[in-house]
Amino acid sequence: MEIRSNSQEETIALAEKIAANVKEGMVITLKGDLGAGKTTFTKGIGKGLGIKKAISSPTFTIMKIYQGNMPLYHIDAYRLEEHFQDLGFEEYINGDGLCVVEWADFIEEILPKERLAISIDYEGDSARKITLTPIGEAYEALVKEL
């Protein structure tokens, strides 16, 4: 499914809708160039989960945990490039909350096969093409709710 977003507010609203239908243990991966809106999308997820704390990019801390209606595990794998073996991500990826992974390509081998893969591509200064690719029945149902 492809969706066009014309602003950060529209991107956040889409992410909120997705968050309203996620279940514990789900994984969302975000792909896109630097500045495309991956963290903005995650802010919308957090808003939809009732998280009050400001969500920021975990590029330098690798992972941040936020508490809302369920835990949000926000991982940014940009700086990892195959150096993640002993970081214990599996307990969060298979955990009791929602796991959102930016730059998931760098930790592909520990990610579950079933997930919602999201690609965010530039289509101008503030416009983005957001492609939702559900992998697995639970994720197909999630996308149908939009």
Helices and strands as residue ranges (DSSP letters): E 2-5, H 8-19, E 27-31, H 38-48, E 63-67, E 71-76, H 90-93, E 98-102, G 104-110, E 115-122, E 128-135, H 137-144
